[in-house]
Amino acid sequence: MGKSIIISSHIFSTLNDTCDEIFLLKNGQIIKRVVKEEFSNLESEMKEFTIGNKIEKLNLK
């Protein structure tokens, strides 16, 4: 339809149902563009990153 709508969300099911592409921002700059076919890869990467950061903070060495 040639329209753009900005949605800020971390809920991938909502993004998957409503978006054709996702742009990741860091400090106000686009750092990555992800098309619908790659959404599942992005979700996996984000979960791994988030869980990895939490595990590292536990200092289980």
C-alpha positions as CSV (number, residue, x, y, z in Angstrom):
1,M,0.0,0.0,0.0
2,G,3.1,2.3,0.1
3,K,2.6,3.2,3.8
4,S,5.1,3.1,6.7
5,I,4.1,2.8,10.3
6,I,6.7,2.9,13.1
7,I,6.1,0.3,15.9
8,S,8.4,0.0,18.9
9,S,8.1,-3.6,20.3
10,H,10.1,-6.5,21.5
11,I,7.2,-8.9,21.1
12,F,8.0,-10.9,18.0
13,S,4.6,-12.4,17.5
14,T,3.1,-9.0,17.1
15,L,5.8,-7.9,14.7
16,N,5.5,-11.0,12.7
17,D,1.7,-10.5,12.3
18,T,1.9,-6.8,11.4
19,C,5.2,-6.1,9.7
20,D,6.8,-6.8,6.3
21,E,10.3,-5.7,7.5
22,I,12.0,-4.7,10.7
23,F,14.7,-2.1,11.1
24,L,16.9,-2.3,14.2
25,L,18.0,1.0,15.6
26,K,21.0,1.8,17.8
27,N,21.5,5.3,19.1
28,G,19.0,6.6,16.5
29,Q,20.8,4.9,13.6
30,I,19.5,2.0,11.5
31,I,21.9,-0.9,12.1
32,K,20.1,-3.7,10.4
33,R,17.1,-4.4,8.1
34,V,15.3,-7.7,8.4
35,V,12.7,-8.9,5.8
36,K,9.8,-11.1,6.9
37,E,11.5,-14.3,5.7
38,E,14.3,-13.7,8.2
39,F,12.2,-12.8,11.2
40,S,12.7,-16.2,12.9
41,N,16.5,-15.8,12.6
42,L,16.3,-12.4,14.2
43,E,14.1,-13.7,17.0
44,S,16.6,-16.5,17.7
45,E,19.6,-14.1,17.6
46,M,17.9,-11.7,20.0
47,K,17.0,-14.5,22.5
48,E,20.5,-15.8,22.4
49,F,21.9,-12.3,23.0
50,T,19.5,-11.6,25.9
51,I,19.9,-14.9,27.6
52,G,23.7,-14.8,27.1
53,N,24.0,-11.4,28.7
54,K,22.0,-12.6,31.8
55,I,24.1,-15.8,32.1
56,E,27.3,-13.7,31.9
57,K,26.1,-11.4,34.7
58,L,25.7,-14.4,37.1
59,N,29.5,-15.0,37.2
60,L,29.2,-18.7,37.4
61,K,32.9,-19.5,37.0
